[in-house]
Amino acid sequence: MNKKELINRINEVTQFLVNGVVKKNNYVFNGHPCFYLLHSKQEFENKLKESVIDKEEYSKFDLYYYLSYMFKYMLHPYDCHTRAMFIDKKVLPLKVRIINDIPYIVDCNQNLNQFKGNEIKKINGVNINIIISELEKIICYSSKAHLKSILEEYLINANILQSLPSLSITDSIVFNSGNNEIRFDLNNLDTYKDKSKKENYNLSIVDDIAIITYSSCKDENKMKDLVHKLENISDINKYIVDLRGNGGGDSSINSHLVKFLNGKKVVTLCDERVFSSARMCLIDLKNIGSKIIGTAPGTSINCFGNCVMEKEIHDMNLVVYGSATYWYYDENLECHGIYKKDFVKALEKYPNLLKSVFIQVDKNIELTREDYLNQNDSVINYAVDELKEKRKII
């Protein structure tokens, strides 16, 4: 692509997000509720032209970078859902966590064990602070905690790293942690399996406590099967719902679990990675009396979402998702879905429509670097002790 072609591609995508028509679940969606909330169409066009650096040729990585840059400019901090993504994922075989503003390798495949616990100081010779600064420019986030969770994801995404202006990446990525270097061949990447991660809908029993893993709002039949199992287990009267890391999906699936747990003693585990439909589940569990342990969700409960505006760009290996709904929770934590035709009126009707509101936890517990390295889940341990009445949430 030349510069004109790149800009035309970005404008085509934007036109679809703003005015495209999508039919889903017997409802017609007519584009983003208010893409030009913060900046006008003219301001968008001016910003795009001045932001694209002159080059002879532009790649799929440039298209990703500038799409993400413009989404950030137009929608931050109200829309963390509208985003571009690479269709095929190139993920480094690591788990990275940012602790006290320092990115660490907290888990990896066995052949890389000598690097476990190391701080990431450079990538391909570029200081990690420069890389984080460039990533921040293309990330919409509601809070610093949300930014942290996305950075942890992006720092191991080879395609996204390749899009950054400071990194010149061809066939390999090199992580530097001081005296040690890890070189990843992008044409021969191992697959990482997180040994601490349980399957979605995993059910385990500790004495009279059922521990439910709900890590993705999908597979409704599996949710129904889980609830059926719970209904048929005797001598269980306490429940832990582990929502940590749940990035959302279909919010309607939540209702099966919430309905079953209503009136029971429940503790919900949460972290900053709880997003979208998962934060809706968290609110529903809170509304039926569940205590919340862990760290608060990074995203505001009032935000754009419902990414039915989907456009694939096959020749660029990209897919773009756009929001079609604004979700607003009133003072009673009742949810209102607002669509494009009603958004301007809703701004008048609800003075706090755009106010950032965050769900807080009853007990703040964050996994430490040592917890990760030793595979010690101090959050779930606290929740079990709480339900056994060894501790009290204050």
C-alpha positions in Angstrom: 0.0 0.0 0.0 1.0 3.6 -0.6 0.0 6.4 1.8 -3.2 7.2 -0.1 -4.3 3.5 -0.1 -3.6 3.2 3.6 -5.7 6.2 4.4 -8.5 5.0 2.1 -8.5 1.6 3.9 -8.8 3.3 7.3 -11.7 5.5 6.0 -13.5 2.4 4.6 -13.3 0.7 8.0 -14.5 3.8 9.8 -17.4 4.2 7.4 -18.5 0.7 8.1 -18.2 1.1 11.9 -20.2 4.4 11.8 -22.9 3.5 9.2 -22.8 -0.2 8.6 -25.9 -2.4 9.0 -25.6 -5.7 10.8 -28.5 -8.1 11.6 -28.1 -10.3 14.6 -30.5 -12.1 16.9 -33.5 -10.6 15.0 -32.2 -7.1 15.7 -30.8 -4.6 13.2 -27.7 -2.6 14.3 -26.9 0.6 12.4 -23.4 1.3 13.5 -21.5 2.7 16.5 -23.8 4.7 18.8 -21.6 7.8 18.7 -18.2 7.3 17.0 -17.8 11.1 16.8 -18.5 11.7 20.5 -15.1 13.4 21.2 -14.0 14.6 17.8 -15.8 15.5 14.6 -15.4 13.7 11.3 -13.2 16.6 10.0 -11.0 16.3 13.1 -10.7 12.6 12.5 -9.6 13.2 8.9 -7.1 15.9 9.9 -5.6 13.8 12.7 -5.2 10.8 10.4 -3.4 12.7 7.7 -1.0 14.4 10.2 -0.3 11.1 12.1 0.7 8.8 9.2 4.5 9.0 8.8 5.7 9.2 5.2 7.0 5.8 3.9 7.4 4.3 0.5 5.2 1.3 1.4 2.9 0.4 4.2 2.2 -3.1 5.5 -0.6 -4.9 7.4 1.3 -3.9 10.6 1.0 -0.2 9.6 -2.7 -0.6 9.0 -3.2 -2.2 12.4 -1.1 0.5 14.1 -2.9 3.4 12.6 -6.4 1.9 13.0 -5.6 1.4 16.6 -4.1 4.8 17.0 -7.2 6.5 15.5 -9.6 4.4 17.6 -7.7 5.6 20.7 -7.9 9.2 19.5 -11.6 9.0 18.8 -13.0 6.9 21.7 -10.6 6.8 24.7 -11.6 6.2 27.5 -15.2 5.3 26.7 -14.8 2.4 24.2 -12.3 -0.4 25.0 -14.3 -2.7 22.7 -13.8 -1.2 19.3 -10.5 -2.5 18.1 -8.5 -4.1 15.3 -7.0 -7.6 15.8 -4.8 -9.9 13.7 -6.7 -13.0 12.5 -3.9 -15.4 13.0 -2.3 -15.1 16.4 1.5 -15.2 16.9 1.9 -15.4 20.7 5.2 -15.8 22.5 5.3 -18.9 24.8 5.3 -16.8 28.0 3.1 -15.3 30.7 4.0 -11.7 31.5 2.7 -9.8 34.5 3.4 -6.1 35.3 4.1 -5.8 39.1 4.9 -2.4 40.6 5.3 -1.1 37.0 7.9 -3.7 36.1 7.1 -6.4 33.5 8.2 -9.9 34.6 8.2 -13.3 33.0 6.2 -15.2 35.6 5.7 -18.4 33.6 7.0 -20.1 30.5 7.5 -23.4 28.8 9.9 -25.8 30.5 12.7 -25.2 28.0 12.7 -21.5 29.1 12.6 -22.1 32.8 15.9 -20.3 33.4 14.2 -17.1 32.5 11.2 -17.5 34.9 11.1 -14.5 37.2 13.2 -12.3 35.1 12.4 -8.6 34.4 12.0 -7.6 30.8 14.3 -4.7 30.2 14.5 -4.5 26.4 12.9 -6.0 23.3 15.1 -6.2 20.2 17.5 -3.7 21.9 14.8 -1.1 22.5 14.2 0.0 26.1 11.0 -1.5 27.5 9.7 1.9 28.7 9.8 3.1 25.0 7.8 0.1 23.9 5.2 0.5 26.7 4.9 4.2 25.7 4.2 3.3 22.1 1.7 0.6 23.1 -0.1 3.0 25.3 -0.7 5.2 22.3 -2.8 2.5 20.6 -4.7 1.2 23.6 -8.1 2.5 24.8 -8.4 1.9 28.6 -10.7 2.9 31.4 -8.0 2.9 34.2 -4.3 2.2 34.8 -5.2 -1.3 35.9 -7.0 -2.0 32.6 -4.0 -0.6 30.7 -1.7 -2.9 32.7 -3.8 -6.0 31.8 -3.7 -5.1 28.1 0.0 -4.4 28.1 0.6 -7.8 29.6 -1.3 -9.3 26.6 0.4 -7.1 24.0 3.9 -7.6 25.2 3.7 -11.3 24.1 1.8 -10.7 20.9 4.4 -10.8 18.1 2.1 -9.2 15.5 1.4 -6.2 17.7 5.1 -5.8 18.6 5.9 -5.9 14.9 3.6 -2.9 14.3 5.4 -0.6 16.7 7.5 2.2 15.1 10.5 1.7 17.3 10.9 -2.0 16.6 12.3 -3.4 13.4 11.3 -7.0 13.5 11.7 -9.6 10.7 12.0 -13.2 11.7 12.8 -13.0 15.4 12.1 -11.2 18.7 14.7 -10.9 21.4 13.8 -10.3 25.0 16.6 -8.9 27.1 16.6 -9.2 30.9 20.0 -7.9 31.8 22.6 -10.7 31.4 20.1 -13.0 29.7 18.6 -13.0 26.2 15.6 -15.0 24.9 15.4 -15.3 21.1 12.1 -16.3 19.6 12.0 -17.6 16.0 8.7 -16.2 14.6 8.5 -18.9 12.0 8.8 -21.7 14.7 7.0 -20.6 17.9 6.2 -23.1 20.6 2.7 -23.1 22.1 2.5 -22.0 25.7 0.1 -23.8 28.1 -0.7 -22.1 31.3 -0.5 -24.8 33.9 -2.3 -22.7 36.5 -5.3 -22.1 34.2 -8.4 -24.3 34.7 -10.8 -25.1 32.0 -13.9 -23.0 31.7 -16.8 -24.4 33.8 -14.3 -26.5 35.9 -16.0 -27.6 39.1 -14.0 -28.6 42.2 -15.2 -29.3 45.7 -13.4 -28.4 48.9 -15.3 -29.7 52.0 -18.7 -28.0 51.6 -17.6 -25.4 49.1 -18.1 -25.6 45.4 -15.4 -23.7 43.4 -16.7 -22.8 39.9 -14.3 -21.6 37.2 -16.1 -19.1 34.8 -13.3 -17.8 32.5 -15.3 -17.1 29.4 -19.0 -16.2 28.8 -19.6 -18.7 26.0 -20.8 -22.3 25.5 -24.3 -22.0 26.9 -24.9 -25.7 26.9 -21.8 -26.2 29.1 -23.2 -23.6 31.5 -26.5 -25.5 31.7 -24.6 -28.7 32.3 -22.7 -27.1 35.1 -25.8 -25.7 36.8 -27.4 -29.2 36.5 -24.4 -30.7 38.3 -24.6 -28.1 41.0 -28.3 -28.8 41.5 -27.6 -32.5 42.1 -24.7 -32.2 44.5 -25.7 -32.6 48.1 -24.0 -31.2 51.2 -22.8 -28.1 49.4 -24.0 -24.7 50.7 -21.1 -22.4 49.9 -19.9 -21.3 46.5 -16.9 -19.6 45.0 -17.2 -18.2 41.4 -13.8 -17.6 39.9 -14.3 -14.8 37.3 -10.7 -13.9 37.0 -9.4 -13.4 33.5 -12.9 -13.6 32.0 -12.9 -11.3 29.0 -16.6 -11.6 28.3 -18.7 -13.0 25.4 -22.4 -13.5 25.6 -23.9 -11.9 28.7 -27.2 -13.9 28.4 -25.3 -17.0 29.5 -24.6 -15.5 32.9 -28.3 -15.7 34.0 -28.2 -19.5 34.4 -25.5 -19.3 37.1 -26.8 -16.1 38.8 -30.3 -17.6 39.1 -29.0 -20.8 40.7 -26.8 -18.9 43.2 -29.4 -16.4 44.2 -30.1 -16.8 48.0 -26.9 -18.8 48.6 -23.6 -17.9 50.3 -21.3 -16.8 47.5 -17.8 -15.3 47.1 -16.7 -14.1 43.7 -13.1 -13.8 42.7 -12.2 -10.9 40.4 -9.2 -9.2 38.8 -8.5 -6.3 36.5 -8.9 -8.6 33.5 -12.7 -9.1 34.1 -14.1 -7.4 31.1 -17.3 -6.8 29.1 -20.0 -9.5 29.7 -17.9 -10.8 32.7 -18.2 -7.5 34.5 -22.0 -7.7 33.9 -21.9 -11.1 35.6 -19.9 -9.6 38.5 -22.6 -6.9 38.9 -25.4 -9.5 38.9 -23.5 -11.6 41.5 -23.0 -8.4 43.6 -26.7 -7.7 43.3 -27.6 -11.1 44.8 -25.3 -10.5 47.8 -22.0 -12.0 46.8 -18.8 -10.8 48.4 -16.0 -9.9 46.0 -12.4 -10.8 46.6 -9.3 -10.0 44.5 -8.7 -6.8 42.5 -11.3 -4.6 40.9 -12.2 -4.8 37.2 -10.2 -2.4 35.2 -13.1 -1.2 33.1 -15.9 1.2 33.9 -19.3 -0.4 34.0 -20.6 2.4 31.8 -19.1 2.0 28.3 -19.6 1.2 24.7 -19.7 -2.5 23.9 -21.6 -5.3 22.0 -19.1 -5.8 19.2 -21.4 -6.9 16.4 -19.9 -4.5 13.9 -17.4 -6.9 12.5 -15.3 -6.5 9.4 -12.6 -8.8 8.1 -9.8 -7.5 6.0 -8.5 -10.8 4.6 -5.6 -9.6 2.5 -4.2 -7.8 5.6 -4.9 -10.6 8.1 -7.0 -8.3 10.2 -10.5 -8.2 11.7 -12.1 -5.1 13.1 -14.7 -5.1 15.8 -16.9 -2.1 16.6 -19.3 -1.4 19.4 -23.1 -1.2 18.6 -24.4 -0.5 22.1 -23.7 1.8 25.0 -24.3 0.1 28.4 -25.3 2.4 31.2 -25.9 1.3 34.8 -28.0 3.6 36.8 -27.7 4.3 40.6 -29.6 1.1 41.3 -27.1 -0.9 39.1 -29.8 -1.6 36.6 -28.5 -1.9 33.1 -29.8 0.1 30.1 -28.7 -0.8 26.5 -28.6 2.4 24.3 -28.3 2.2 20.5 -27.4 4.8 17.9 -30.9 6.2 17.3 -31.4 6.9 21.0 -27.9 8.0 22.1 -28.3 11.8 21.8 -31.6 11.6 23.7 -30.0 9.4 26.4 -27.3 12.0 26.9 -30.1 14.4 27.9 -32.0 11.9 29.9 -29.1 10.5 32.0 -26.7 13.3 33.2 -24.3 10.6 34.4 -24.3 8.6 31.2 -20.6 9.1 30.5 -19.5 9.0 34.0 -16.8 6.4 34.7 -18.1 4.0 37.5 -16.0 1.1 38.8 -17.1 -1.9 40.9 -15.0 -2.2 44.0 -14.0 -5.3 45.8 -14.8 -6.1 49.4 -11.3 -7.4 50.0 -8.3 -6.4 47.9 -5.8 -9.2 47.3 -3.4 -9.2 44.4 -1.2 -12.1 43.4 2.5 -11.3 44.0 5.5 -12.1 41.9 6.2 -14.9 44.3 2.7 -16.2 44.1 3.1 -16.5 40.3 6.5 -18.1 40.5 5.4 -20.7 43.1 2.0 -21.2 41.6 0.4 -20.2 44.8 -3.2 -18.8 44.5 -3.4 -16.6 47.6 -6.7 -15.2 46.4 -8.6 -18.5 46.3 -7.0 -19.5 49.5 -8.3 -16.4 51.2 -11.8 -17.1 49.8 -11.9 -20.7 51.1 -10.8 -19.5 54.5 -13.4 -16.8 54.5 -16.2 -19.3 53.7 -14.8 -21.6 56.4 -15.0 -18.6 58.7 -11.3 -18.6 59.4 -11.2 -15.0 58.1 -13.7 -12.2 57.8 -13.9 -9.8 54.9 -13.6 -6.3 56.3 
